[in-house]
């Protein structure tokens, strides 16, 4: 653990840290790239759905990375996928 991480842990209430851990377990996050590979949907398709407003809300992560709640993204893919394409779900 780096000195910065150690200092941050001292500043944050342990109960809050535990609540954040539980939330991560209950609502796992997945990136668009991970979803593209896992559900065999081209990244261009996911980006088009995002531009068309068909994607769920994103969660901003440190380092300019955006993630999606896995369950919401799975639902989105099932809803938007063409009939007859159900790989990976």
C-alpha positions, -999 to 999 in steps of 0.1 A, spaced: 0 0 0 14 34 -10 18 62 15 -10 81 -2 -34 52 0 -26 47 37 -32 84 44 -65 83 26 -76 53 45 -69 71 78 -91 100 66 -121 80 55 -145 65 80 -141 27 81 -179 23 81 -180 43 48 -153 21 33 -173 -10 42 -204 5 26 -185 13 -6 -172 -23 -7 -207 -37 -2 -220 -14 -30 -193 -27 -54 -202 -63 -47 -240 -56 -50 -237 -35 -82 -206 -47 -101 -193 -23 -128 -181 -32 -163 -165 -10 -190 -178 -7 -225 -147 -26 -238 -152 -54 -213 -189 -56 -223 -180 -57 -260 -158 -87 -255 -180 -105 -230 -213 -101 -249 -198 -102 -284 -213 -68 -294 -190 -46 -315 -176 -16 -297 -189 6 -326 -225 -7 -319 -222 1 -282 -209 36 -290 -238 41 -315 -263 30 -288 -247 55 -265 -249 83 -290 -286 74 -297 -293 75 -259 -300 38 -256 -273 31 -230 -278 33 -193 -262 60 -172 -224 58 -167 -205 59 -134 -174 81 -135 -143 63 -121 -109 78 -112 -87 83 -142 -114 95 -166 -128 60 -169 -165 55 -173 -182 22 -162 -217 9 -164 -236 -12 -138 -233 -47 -152 -270 -56 -147 -282 -24 -165 -258 -29 -194 -268 -66 -198 -305 -55 -199 -296 -28 -224 -278 -53 -247 -307 -78 -245 -332 -50 -253 -312 -35 -282 -297 -67 -298 -312 -79 -330 -335 -109 -328 -315 -142 -330 -284 -129 -314 -281 -140 -278 -244 -149 -275 -227 -144 -241 -258 -137 -220 
